[in-house]
Amino acid sequence: MKIWIEGRGIGKARPRFSSRGRVVHTETRYSHWKKDTVKQIKSLGLPRVLVPVKVDCWFVNFFSSDSDNLVGGILDAMVEAVL
């Protein structure tokens, strides 16, 4: 199965912890990108995956992040989309 995610990929941002309490902040661009990517994945109507799978990611013309951070963002979106 192949899925094309529209738009520019944004690498998984390192979370920042506030000095007060245990509040975690993530980069705004990453949060917006992940929310949009989750919507795109959910709109495909894919069945829930109940067995381990292999995920290959191909990024076209990326310069903004290391590939492991880009893959981490995709995996986070897939988990949130409950695939």
PDB file with one MODEL, atoms N, CA, C and O in Angstrom:
MODEL        1
ATOM      1  N   MET A   1       0.841  -1.164   0.000  1.00  0.00           N
ATOM      2  CA  MET A   1       0.000   0.000   0.000  1.00  0.00           C
ATOM      3  C   MET A   1       0.892   1.234   0.000  1.00  0.00           C
ATOM      4  O   MET A   1       1.868   1.296   0.747  1.00  0.00           O
ATOM      5  N   LYS A   2       0.569   2.200  -0.818  1.00  0.00           N
ATOM      6  CA  LYS A   2       1.311   3.450  -0.859  1.00  0.00           C
ATOM      7  C   LYS A   2       0.388   4.597  -0.473  1.00  0.00           C
ATOM      8  O   LYS A   2      -0.764   4.657  -0.902  1.00  0.00           O
ATOM      9  N   ILE A   3       0.907   5.497   0.335  1.00  0.00           N
ATOM     10  CA  ILE A   3       0.161   6.678   0.757  1.00  0.00           C
ATOM     11  C   ILE A   3       1.017   7.891   0.436  1.00  0.00           C
ATOM     12  O   ILE A   3       2.203   7.920   0.767  1.00  0.00           O
ATOM     13  N   TRP A   4       0.431   8.889  -0.204  1.00  0.00           N
ATOM     14  CA  TRP A   4       1.126  10.135  -0.508  1.00  0.00           C
ATOM     15  C   TRP A   4       0.597  11.198   0.443  1.00  0.00           C
ATOM     16  O   TRP A   4      -0.596  11.500   0.432  1.00  0.00           O
ATOM     17  N   ILE A   5       1.462  11.760   1.256  1.00  0.00           N
ATOM     18  CA  ILE A   5       1.074  12.832   2.176  1.00  0.00           C
ATOM     19  C   ILE A   5       1.441  14.154   1.516  1.00  0.00           C
ATOM     20  O   ILE A   5       2.612  14.413   1.239  1.00  0.00           O
ATOM     21  N   GLU A   6       0.447  14.979   1.268  1.00  0.00           N
ATOM     22  CA  GLU A   6       0.674  16.272   0.626  1.00  0.00           C
ATOM     23  C   GLU A   6       1.375  17.235   1.572  1.00  0.00           C
ATOM     24  O   GLU A   6       1.226  17.152   2.791  1.00  0.00           O
ATOM     25  N   GLY A   7       2.130  18.136   0.997  1.00  0.00           N
ATOM     26  CA  GLY A   7       2.752  19.189   1.781  1.00  0.00           C
ATOM     27  C   GLY A   7       4.176  18.865   2.173  1.00  0.00           C
ATOM     28  O   GLY A   7       4.664  17.754   1.966  1.00  0.00           O
ATOM     29  N   ARG A   8       4.824  19.849   2.739  1.00  0.00           N
ATOM     30  CA  ARG A   8       6.212  19.714   3.149  1.00  0.00           C
ATOM     31  C   ARG A   8       6.302  19.037   4.510  1.00  0.00           C
ATOM     32  O   ARG A   8       5.655  19.458   5.469  1.00  0.00           O
ATOM     33  N   GLY A   9       7.103  17.995   4.585  1.00  0.00           N
ATOM     34  CA  GLY A   9       7.286  17.292   5.850  1.00  0.00           C
ATOM     35  C   GLY A   9       8.041  18.141   6.852  1.00  0.00           C
ATOM     36  O   GLY A   9       8.950  18.886   6.487  1.00  0.00           O
ATOM     37  N   ILE A  10       7.668  18.031   8.097  1.00  0.00           N
ATOM     38  CA  ILE A  10       8.347  18.751   9.171  1.00  0.00           C
ATOM     39  C   ILE A  10       8.826  17.710  10.168  1.00  0.00           C
ATOM     40  O   ILE A  10       8.055  16.855  10.603  1.00  0.00           O
ATOM     41  N   GLY A  11      10.079  17.784  10.523  1.00  0.00           N
ATOM     42  CA  GLY A  11      10.662  16.818  11.440  1.00  0.00           C
ATOM     43  C   GLY A  11      10.067  16.889  12.826  1.00  0.00           C
ATOM     44  O   GLY A  11       9.619  17.939  13.287  1.00  0.00           O
ATOM     45  N   LYS A  12      10.076  15.741  13.476  1.00  0.00           N
ATOM     46  CA  LYS A  12       9.567  15.658  14.843  1.00  0.00           C
ATOM     47  C   LYS A  12      10.391  16.572  15.737  1.00  0.00           C
ATOM     48  O   LYS A  12      11.611  16.437  15.834  1.00  0.00           O
ATOM     49  N   ALA A  13       9.718  17.485  16.374  1.00  0.00           N
ATOM     50  CA  ALA A  13      10.400  18.465  17.215  1.00  0.00           C
ATOM     51  C   ALA A  13      10.691  17.880  18.591  1.00  0.00           C
ATOM     52  O   ALA A  13       9.908  17.090  19.118  1.00  0.00           O
ATOM     53  N   ARG A  14      11.794  18.263  19.151  1.00  0.00           N
ATOM     54  CA  ARG A  14      12.120  17.850  20.518  1.00  0.00           C
ATOM     55  C   ARG A  14      11.182  18.603  21.460  1.00  0.00           C
ATOM     56  O   ARG A  14      11.095  19.829  21.399  1.00  0.00           O
ATOM     57  N   PRO A  15      10.482  17.875  22.331  1.00  0.00           N
ATOM     58  CA  PRO A  15       9.556  18.562  23.244  1.00  0.00           C
ATOM     59  C   PRO A  15      10.305  19.437  24.242  1.00  0.00           C
ATOM     60  O   PRO A  15      11.433  19.136  24.632  1.00  0.00           O
ATOM     61  N   ARG A  16       9.666  20.505  24.638  1.00  0.00           N
ATOM     62  CA  ARG A  16      10.225  21.425  25.633  1.00  0.00           C
ATOM     63  C   ARG A  16       9.345  21.352  26.881  1.00  0.00           C
ATOM     64  O   ARG A  16       8.117  21.372  26.789  1.00  0.00           O
ATOM     65  N   PHE A  17       9.974  21.269  28.024  1.00  0.00           N
ATOM     66  CA  PHE A  17       9.236  21.199  29.280  1.00  0.00           C
ATOM     67  C   PHE A  17       9.237  22.565  29.939  1.00  0.00           C
ATOM     68  O   PHE A  17      10.246  23.271  29.952  1.00  0.00           O
ATOM     69  N   SER A  18       8.085  22.922  30.485  1.00  0.00           N
ATOM     70  CA  SER A  18       8.009  24.218  31.159  1.00  0.00           C
ATOM     71  C   SER A  18       8.704  24.134  32.509  1.00  0.00           C
ATOM     72  O   SER A  18       8.867  23.052  33.074  1.00  0.00           O
ATOM     73  N   SER A  19       9.106  25.276  33.008  1.00  0.00           N
ATOM     74  CA  SER A  19       9.768  25.304  34.310  1.00  0.00           C
ATOM     75  C   SER A  19       8.779  25.107  35.451  1.00  0.00           C
ATOM     76  O   SER A  19       9.164  24.766  36.569  1.00  0.00           O
ATOM     77  N   ARG A  20       7.507  25.325  35.157  1.00  0.00           N
ATOM     78  CA  ARG A  20       6.458  25.142  36.172  1.00  0.00           C
ATOM     79  C   ARG A  20       5.639  23.907  35.828  1.00  0.00           C
ATOM     80  O   ARG A  20       4.954  23.882  34.806  1.00  0.00           O
ATOM     81  N   GLY A  21       5.703  22.915  36.647  1.00  0.00           N
ATOM     82  CA  GLY A  21       4.903  21.725  36.418  1.00  0.00           C
ATOM     83  C   GLY A  21       5.500  20.834  35.350  1.00  0.00           C
ATOM     84  O   GLY A  21       6.683  20.932  35.024  1.00  0.00           O
ATOM     85  N   ARG A  22       4.674  19.973  34.816  1.00  0.00           N
ATOM     86  CA  ARG A  22       5.126  19.007  33.827  1.00  0.00           C
ATOM     87  C   ARG A  22       4.431  19.216  32.482  1.00  0.00           C
ATOM     88  O   ARG A  22       4.029  18.250  31.833  1.00  0.00           O
ATOM     89  N   VAL A  23       4.292  20.449  32.072  1.00  0.00           N
ATOM     90  CA  VAL A  23       3.649  20.770  30.802  1.00  0.00           C
ATOM     91  C   VAL A  23       4.670  20.614  29.686  1.00  0.00           C
ATOM     92  O   VAL A  23       5.789  21.118  29.782  1.00  0.00           O
ATOM     93  N   VAL A  24       4.277  19.913  28.625  1.00  0.00           N
ATOM     94  CA  VAL A  24       5.155  19.701  27.484  1.00  0.00           C
ATOM     95  C   VAL A  24       4.695  20.603  26.347  1.00  0.00           C
ATOM     96  O   VAL A  24       3.510  20.639  26.015  1.00  0.00           O
ATOM     97  N   HIS A  25       5.632  21.328  25.753  1.00  0.00           N
ATOM     98  CA  HIS A  25       5.325  22.196  24.622  1.00  0.00           C
ATOM     99  C   HIS A  25       6.033  21.655  23.386  1.00  0.00           C
ATOM    100  O   HIS A  25       7.207  21.290  23.451  1.00  0.00           O
ATOM    101  N   THR A  26       5.328  21.604  22.268  1.00  0.00           N
ATOM    102  CA  THR A  26       5.966  21.234  21.010  1.00  0.00           C
ATOM    103  C   THR A  26       5.910  22.429  20.072  1.00  0.00           C
ATOM    104  O   THR A  26       5.086  23.329  20.238  1.00  0.00           O
ATOM    105  N   GLU A  27       6.788  22.424  19.094  1.00  0.00           N
ATOM    106  CA  GLU A  27       6.858  23.519  18.144  1.00  0.00           C
ATOM    107  C   GLU A  27       5.522  23.669  17.422  1.00  0.00           C
ATOM    108  O   GLU A  27       4.923  22.675  17.013  1.00  0.00           O
ATOM    109  N   THR A  28       5.059  24.890  17.266  1.00  0.00           N
ATOM    110  CA  THR A  28       3.755  25.165  16.664  1.00  0.00           C
ATOM    111  C   THR A  28       3.667  24.639  15.240  1.00  0.00           C
ATOM    112  O   THR A  28       2.659  24.037  14.869  1.00  0.00           O
ATOM    113  N   ARG A  29       4.704  24.855  14.437  1.00  0.00           N
ATOM    114  CA  ARG A  29       4.667  24.368  13.046  1.00  0.00           C
ATOM    115  C   ARG A  29       4.495  22.855  13.005  1.00  0.00           C
ATOM    116  O   ARG A  29       3.733  22.335  12.190  1.00  0.00           O
ATOM    117  N   TYR A  30       5.209  22.145  13.889  1.00  0.00           N
ATOM    118  CA  TYR A  30       5.105  20.689  13.931  1.00  0.00           C
ATOM    119  C   TYR A  30       3.704  20.263  14.359  1.00  0.00           C
ATOM    120  O   TYR A  30       3.136  19.341  13.774  1.00  0.00           O
ATOM    121  N   SER A  31       3.147  20.910  15.357  1.00  0.00           N
ATOM    122  CA  SER A  31       1.796  20.569  15.827  1.00  0.00           C
ATOM    123  C   SER A  31       0.765  20.745  14.720  1.00  0.00           C
ATOM    124  O   SER A  31      -0.103  19.892  14.536  1.00  0.00           O
ATOM    125  N   HIS A  32       0.859  21.852  13.981  1.00  0.00           N
ATOM    126  CA  HIS A  32      -0.074  22.090  12.879  1.00  0.00           C
ATOM    127  C   HIS A  32       0.124  21.071  11.755  1.00  0.00           C
ATOM    128  O   HIS A  32      -0.844  20.564  11.188  1.00  0.00           O
ATOM    129  N   TRP A  33       1.386  20.779  11.442  1.00  0.00           N
ATOM    130  CA  TRP A  33       1.678  19.806  10.392  1.00  0.00           C
ATOM    131  C   TRP A  33       1.133  18.434  10.767  1.00  0.00           C
ATOM    132  O   TRP A  33       0.513  17.762   9.943  1.00  0.00           O
ATOM    133  N   LYS A  34       1.365  18.018  12.012  1.00  0.00           N
ATOM    134  CA  LYS A  34       0.912  16.688  12.445  1.00  0.00           C
ATOM    135  C   LYS A  34      -0.612  16.608  12.415  1.00  0.00           C
ATOM    136  O   LYS A  34      -1.164  15.594  11.989  1.00  0.00           O
ATOM    137  N   LYS A  35      -1.299  17.657  12.859  1.00  0.00           N
ATOM    138  CA  LYS A  35      -2.763  17.680  12.844  1.00  0.00           C
ATOM    139  C   LYS A  35      -3.281  17.536  11.415  1.00  0.00           C
ATOM    140  O   LYS A  35      -4.220  16.778  11.171  1.00  0.00           O
ATOM    141  N   ASP A  36      -2.676  18.259  10.466  1.00  0.00           N
ATOM    142  CA  ASP A  36      -3.071  18.170   9.061  1.00  0.00           C
ATOM    143  C   ASP A  36      -2.781  16.780   8.488  1.00  0.00           C
ATOM    144  O   ASP A  36      -3.588  16.238   7.732  1.00  0.00           O
ATOM    145  N   THR A  37      -1.640  16.209   8.844  1.00  0.00           N
ATOM    146  CA  THR A  37      -1.266  14.881   8.352  1.00  0.00           C
ATOM    147  C   THR A  37      -2.204  13.813   8.896  1.00  0.00           C
ATOM    148  O   THR A  37      -2.585  12.897   8.168  1.00  0.00           O
ATOM    149  N   VAL A  38      -2.578  13.918  10.159  1.00  0.00           N
ATOM    150  CA  VAL A  38      -3.542  12.971  10.744  1.00  0.00           C
ATOM    151  C   VAL A  38      -4.867  13.042   9.981  1.00  0.00           C
ATOM    152  O   VAL A  38      -5.470  12.008   9.694  1.00  0.00           O
ATOM    153  N   LYS A  39      -5.324  14.250   9.653  1.00  0.00           N
ATOM    154  CA  LYS A  39      -6.565  14.417   8.874  1.00  0.00           C
ATOM    155  C   LYS A  39      -6.447  13.730   7.522  1.00  0.00           C
ATOM    156  O   LYS A  39      -7.370  13.045   7.080  1.00  0.00           O
ATOM    157  N   GLN A  40      -5.288  13.922   6.860  1.00  0.00           N
ATOM    158  CA  GLN A  40      -5.083  13.299   5.555  1.00  0.00           C
ATOM    159  C   GLN A  40      -5.128  11.777   5.654  1.00  0.00           C
ATOM    160  O   GLN A  40      -5.739  11.115   4.816  1.00  0.00           O
ATOM    161  N   ILE A  41      -4.485  11.226   6.674  1.00  0.00           N
ATOM    162  CA  ILE A  41      -4.464   9.770   6.850  1.00  0.00           C
ATOM    163  C   ILE A  41      -5.866   9.252   7.154  1.00  0.00           C
ATOM    164  O   ILE A  41      -6.293   8.251   6.578  1.00  0.00           O
ATOM    165  N   LYS A  42      -6.586   9.923   8.053  1.00  0.00           N
ATOM    166  CA  LYS A  42      -7.943   9.488   8.399  1.00  0.00           C
ATOM    167  C   LYS A  42      -8.885   9.558   7.202  1.00  0.00           C
ATOM    168  O   LYS A  42      -9.783   8.726   7.069  1.00  0.00           O
ATOM    169  N   SER A  43      -8.685  10.548   6.328  1.00  0.00           N
ATOM    170  CA  SER A  43      -9.575  10.713   5.171  1.00  0.00           C
ATOM    171  C   SER A  43      -9.450   9.554   4.183  1.00  0.00           C
ATOM    172  O   SER A  43     -10.325   9.375   3.336  1.00  0.00           O
ATOM    173  N   LEU A  44      -8.388   8.773   4.274  1.00  0.00           N
ATOM    174  CA  LEU A  44      -8.199   7.644   3.369  1.00  0.00           C
ATOM    175  C   LEU A  44      -9.093   6.460   3.732  1.00  0.00           C
ATOM    176  O   LEU A  44      -9.314   5.575   2.905  1.00  0.00           O
ATOM    177  N   GLY A  45      -9.606   6.436   4.957  1.00  0.00           N
ATOM    178  CA  GLY A  45     -10.499   5.357   5.371  1.00  0.00           C
ATOM    179  C   GLY A  45      -9.815   4.001   5.438  1.00  0.00           C
ATOM    180  O   GLY A  45     -10.430   2.977   5.136  1.00  0.00           O
ATOM    181  N   LEU A  46      -8.566   3.989   5.825  1.00  0.00           N
ATOM    182  CA  LEU A  46      -7.815   2.739   5.897  1.00  0.00           C
ATOM    183  C   LEU A  46      -8.263   1.908   7.095  1.00  0.00           C
ATOM    184  O   LEU A  46      -8.671   2.462   8.116  1.00  0.00           O
ATOM    185  N   PRO A  47      -8.188   0.574   6.977  1.00  0.00           N
ATOM    186  CA  PRO A  47      -8.537  -0.256   8.126  1.00  0.00           C
ATOM    187  C   PRO A  47      -7.470  -0.159   9.208  1.00  0.00           C
ATOM    188  O   PRO A  47      -6.315   0.159   8.925  1.00  0.00           O
ATOM    189  N   ARG A  48      -7.857  -0.431  10.435  1.00  0.00           N
ATOM    190  CA  ARG A  48      -6.903  -0.404  11.548  1.00  0.00           C
ATOM    191  C   ARG A  48      -5.929  -1.569  11.390  1.00  0.00           C
ATOM    192  O   ARG A  48      -6.338  -2.680  11.053  1.00  0.00           O
ATOM    193  N   VAL A  49      -4.672  -1.322  11.626  1.00  0.00           N
ATOM    194  CA  VAL A  49      -3.631  -2.334  11.481  1.00  0.00           C
ATOM    195  C   VAL A  49      -3.430  -3.020  12.825  1.00  0.00           C
ATOM    196  O   VAL A  49      -3.148  -2.367  13.830  1.00  0.00           O
ATOM    197  N   LEU A  50      -3.579  -4.359  12.834  1.00  0.00           N
ATOM    198  CA  LEU A  50      -3.489  -5.102  14.089  1.00  0.00           C
ATOM    199  C   LEU A  50      -2.233  -5.959  14.182  1.00  0.00           C
ATOM    200  O   LEU A  50      -2.025  -6.650  15.178  1.00  0.00           O
ATOM    201  N   VAL A  51      -1.404  -5.917  13.160  1.00  0.00           N
ATOM    202  CA  VAL A  51      -0.165  -6.695  13.148  1.00  0.00           C
ATOM    203  C   VAL A  51       1.000  -5.751  12.859  1.00  0.00           C
ATOM    204  O   VAL A  51       0.794  -4.667  12.312  1.00  0.00           O
ATOM    205  N   PRO A  52       2.211  -6.147  13.216  1.00  0.00           N
ATOM    206  CA  PRO A  52       3.372  -5.290  12.901  1.00  0.00           C
ATOM    207  C   PRO A  52       3.509  -5.082  11.395  1.00  0.00           C
ATOM    208  O   PRO A  52       3.232  -5.988  10.609  1.00  0.00           O
ATOM    209  N   VAL A  53       3.929  -3.905  11.004  1.00  0.00           N
ATOM    210  CA  VAL A  53       4.113  -3.587   9.590  1.00  0.00           C
ATOM    211  C   VAL A  53       5.452  -2.889   9.390  1.00  0.00           C
ATOM    212  O   VAL A  53       6.060  -2.386  10.335  1.00  0.00           O
ATOM    213  N   LYS A  54       5.885  -2.872   8.163  1.00  0.00           N
ATOM    214  CA  LYS A  54       7.097  -2.131   7.789  1.00  0.00           C
ATOM    215  C   LYS A  54       6.642  -0.829   7.153  1.00  0.00           C
ATOM    216  O   LYS A  54       5.745  -0.824   6.310  1.00  0.00           O
ATOM    217  N   VAL A  55       7.251   0.263   7.552  1.00  0.00           N
ATOM    218  CA  VAL A  55       6.911   1.567   6.996  1.00  0.00           C
ATOM    219  C   VAL A  55       8.149   2.128   6.319  1.00  0.00           C
ATOM    220  O   VAL A  55       9.183   2.318   6.960  1.00  0.00           O
ATOM    221  N   ASP A  56       8.046   2.394   5.022  1.00  0.00           N
ATOM    222  CA  ASP A  56       9.109   3.067   4.277  1.00  0.00           C
ATOM    223  C   ASP A  56       8.644   4.473   3.985  1.00  0.00           C
ATOM    224  O   ASP A  56       7.508   4.673   3.554  1.00  0.00           O
ATOM    225  N   CYS A  57       9.492   5.442   4.209  1.00  0.00           N
ATOM    226  CA  CYS A  57       9.156   6.837   3.930  1.00  0.00           C
ATOM    227  C   CYS A  57      10.116   7.388   2.887  1.00  0.00           C
ATOM    228  O   CYS A  57      11.331   7.226   2.999  1.00  0.00           O
ATOM    229  N   TRP A  58       9.570   8.030   1.889  1.00  0.00           N
ATOM    230  CA  TRP A  58      10.368   8.700   0.871  1.00  0.00           C
ATOM    231  C   TRP A  58      10.028  10.166   0.936  1.00  0.00           C
ATOM    232  O   TRP A  58       8.859  10.535   0.828  1.00  0.00           O
ATOM    233  N   PHE A  59      11.017  11.002   1.110  1.00  0.00           N
ATOM    234  CA  PHE A  59      10.807  12.440   1.194  1.00  0.00           C
ATOM    235  C   PHE A  59      11.446  13.089  -0.025  1.00  0.00           C
ATOM    236  O   PHE A  59      12.596  12.808  -0.360  1.00  0.00           O
ATOM    237  N   VAL A  60      10.701  13.947  -0.672  1.00  0.00           N
ATOM    238  CA  VAL A  60      11.167  14.608  -1.879  1.00  0.00           C
ATOM    239  C   VAL A  60      11.593  16.035  -1.541  1.00  0.00           C
ATOM    240  O   VAL A  60      10.821  16.799  -0.963  1.00  0.00           O
ATOM    241  N   ASN A  61      12.811  16.384  -1.899  1.00  0.00           N
ATOM    242  CA  ASN A  61      13.337  17.741  -1.716  1.00  0.00           C
ATOM    243  C   ASN A  61      13.237  18.242  -0.277  1.00  0.00           C
ATOM    244  O   ASN A  61      12.714  19.331  -0.043  1.00  0.00           O
ATOM    245  N   PHE A  62      13.719  17.483   0.669  1.00  0.00           N
ATOM    246  CA  PHE A  62      13.690  17.970   2.050  1.00  0.00           C
ATOM    247  C   PHE A  62      15.080  18.450   2.448  1.00  0.00           C
ATOM    248  O   PHE A  62      16.088  17.837   2.096  1.00  0.00           O
ATOM    249  N   PHE A  63      15.119  19.543   3.177  1.00  0.00           N
ATOM    250  CA  PHE A  63      16.378  20.100   3.649  1.00  0.00           C
ATOM    251  C   PHE A  63      16.268  20.575   5.090  1.00  0.00           C
ATOM    252  O   PHE A  63      17.258  21.010   5.679  1.00  0.00           O
ATOM    253  N   SER A  64      15.078  20.496   5.659  1.00  0.00           N
ATOM    254  CA  SER A  64      14.844  21.146   6.938  1.00  0.00           C
ATOM    255  C   SER A  64      15.133  20.284   8.161  1.00  0.00           C
ATOM    256  O   SER A  64      15.167  20.809   9.274  1.00  0.00           O
ATOM    257  N   SER A  65      15.341  18.990   7.996  1.00  0.00           N
ATOM    258  CA  SER A  65      15.455  18.143   9.170  1.00  0.00           C
ATOM    259  C   SER A  65      16.205  16.866   8.820  1.00  0.00           C
ATOM    260  O   SER A  65      16.341  16.518   7.647  1.00  0.00           O
ATOM    261  N   ASP A  66      16.688  16.175   9.839  1.00  0.00           N
ATOM    262  CA  ASP A  66      17.279  14.861   9.622  1.00  0.00           C
ATOM    263  C   ASP A  66      16.176  13.886   9.246  1.00  0.00           C
ATOM    264  O   ASP A  66      15.031  14.050   9.667  1.00  0.00           O
ATOM    265  N   SER A  67      16.508  12.883   8.464  1.00  0.00           N
ATOM    266  CA  SER A  67      15.489  11.937   8.012  1.00  0.00           C
ATOM    267  C   SER A  67      14.848  11.182   9.173  1.00  0.00           C
ATOM    268  O   SER A  67      13.661  10.863   9.103  1.00  0.00           O
ATOM    269  N   ASP A  68      15.593  10.885  10.239  1.00  0.00           N
ATOM    270  CA  ASP A  68      14.987  10.170  11.366  1.00  0.00           C
ATOM    271  C   ASP A  68      13.925  11.024  12.056  1.00  0.00           C
ATOM    272  O   ASP A  68      12.942  10.485  12.563  1.00  0.00           O
ATOM    273  N   ASN A  69      14.105  12.341  12.084  1.00  0.00           N
ATOM    274  CA  ASN A  69      13.080  13.223  12.660  1.00  0.00           C
ATOM    275  C   ASN A  69      11.856  13.300  11.752  1.00  0.00           C
ATOM    276  O   ASN A  69      10.730  13.391  12.242  1.00  0.00           O
ATOM    277  N   LEU A  70      12.061  13.266  10.439  1.00  0.00           N
ATOM    278  CA  LEU A  70      10.930  13.270   9.504  1.00  0.00           C
ATOM    279  C   LEU A  70      10.123  11.979   9.637  1.00  0.00           C
ATOM    280  O   LEU A  70       8.893  12.013   9.670  1.00  0.00           O
ATOM    281  N   VAL A  71      10.814  10.848   9.714  1.00  0.00           N
ATOM    282  CA  VAL A  71      10.126   9.560   9.890  1.00  0.00           C
ATOM    283  C   VAL A  71       9.395   9.537  11.229  1.00  0.00           C
ATOM    284  O   VAL A  71       8.278   9.027  11.314  1.00  0.00           O
ATOM    285  N   GLY A  72      10.011  10.080  12.271  1.00  0.00           N
ATOM    286  CA  GLY A  72       9.359  10.140  13.585  1.00  0.00           C
ATOM    287  C   GLY A  72       8.051  10.904  13.534  1.00  0.00           C
ATOM    288  O   GLY A  72       7.081  10.518  14.186  1.00  0.00           O
ATOM    289  N   GLY A  73       8.013  11.986  12.764  1.00  0.00           N
ATOM    290  CA  GLY A  73       6.776  12.752  12.609  1.00  0.00           C
ATOM    291  C   GLY A  73       5.690  11.939  11.920  1.00  0.00           C
ATOM    292  O   GLY A  73       4.531  11.967  12.335  1.00  0.00           O
ATOM    293  N   ILE A  74       6.063  11.215  10.869  1.00  0.00           N
ATOM    294  CA  ILE A  74       5.093  10.365  10.155  1.00  0.00           C
ATOM    295  C   ILE A  74       4.564   9.281  11.079  1.00  0.00           C
ATOM    296  O   ILE A  74       3.359   9.033  11.117  1.00  0.00           O
ATOM    297  N   LEU A  75       5.450   8.635  11.822  1.00  0.00           N
ATOM    298  CA  LEU A  75       5.009   7.575  12.737  1.00  0.00           C
ATOM    299  C   LEU A  75       4.095   8.133  13.829  1.00  0.00           C
ATOM    300  O   LEU A  75       3.109   7.492  14.192  1.00  0.00           O
ATOM    301  N   ASP A  76       4.408   9.311  14.352  1.00  0.00           N
ATOM    302  CA  ASP A  76       3.534   9.942  15.350  1.00  0.00           C
ATOM    303  C   ASP A  76       2.143  10.179  14.765  1.00  0.00           C
ATOM    304  O   ASP A  76       1.135   9.923  15.425  1.00  0.00           O
ATOM    305  N   ALA A  77       2.091  10.670  13.523  1.00  0.00           N
ATOM    306  CA  ALA A  77       0.796  10.941  12.880  1.00  0.00           C
ATOM    307  C   ALA A  77       0.028   9.642  12.653  1.00  0.00           C
ATOM    308  O   ALA A  77      -1.188   9.602  12.835  1.00  0.00           O
ATOM    309  N   MET A  78       0.730   8.580  12.257  1.00  0.00           N
ATOM    310  CA  MET A  78       0.053   7.295  12.043  1.00  0.00           C
ATOM    311  C   MET A  78      -0.530   6.756  13.341  1.00  0.00           C
ATOM    312  O   MET A  78      -1.648   6.241  13.356  1.00  0.00           O
ATOM    313  N   VAL A  79       0.223   6.871  14.424  1.00  0.00           N
ATOM    314  CA  VAL A  79      -0.268   6.400  15.727  1.00  0.00           C
ATOM    315  C   VAL A  79      -1.485   7.216  16.148  1.00  0.00           C
ATOM    316  O   VAL A  79      -2.477   6.660  16.619  1.00  0.00           O
ATOM    317  N   GLU A  80      -1.412   8.534  15.978  1.00  0.00           N
ATOM    318  CA  GLU A  80      -2.543   9.376  16.366  1.00  0.00           C
ATOM    319  C   GLU A  80      -3.770   9.103  15.506  1.00  0.00           C
ATOM    320  O   GLU A  80      -4.901   9.227  15.976  1.00  0.00           O
ATOM    321  N   ALA A  81      -3.548   8.731  14.243  1.00  0.00           N
ATOM    322  CA  ALA A  81      -4.669   8.426  13.352  1.00  0.00           C
ATOM    323  C   ALA A  81      -5.225   7.027  13.628  1.00  0.00           C
ATOM    324  O   ALA A  81      -6.199   6.614  12.999  1.00  0.00           O
ATOM    325  N   VAL A  82      -4.618   6.302  14.558  1.00  0.00           N
ATOM    326  CA  VAL A  82      -5.023   4.964  14.996  1.00  0.00           C
ATOM    327  C   VAL A  82      -5.000   3.970  13.835  1.00  0.00           C
ATOM    328  O   VAL A  82      -5.983   3.283  13.558  1.00  0.00           O
ATOM    329  N   LEU A  83      -3.865   3.919  13.179  1.00  0.00           N
ATOM    330  CA  LEU A  83      -3.688   2.907  12.127  1.00  0.00           C
ATOM    331  C   LEU A  83      -3.079   1.669  12.719  1.00  0.00           C
ATOM    332  O   LEU A  83      -2.846   0.693  12.005  1.00  0.00           O
TER     333      LEU A  83
ENDMDL
END
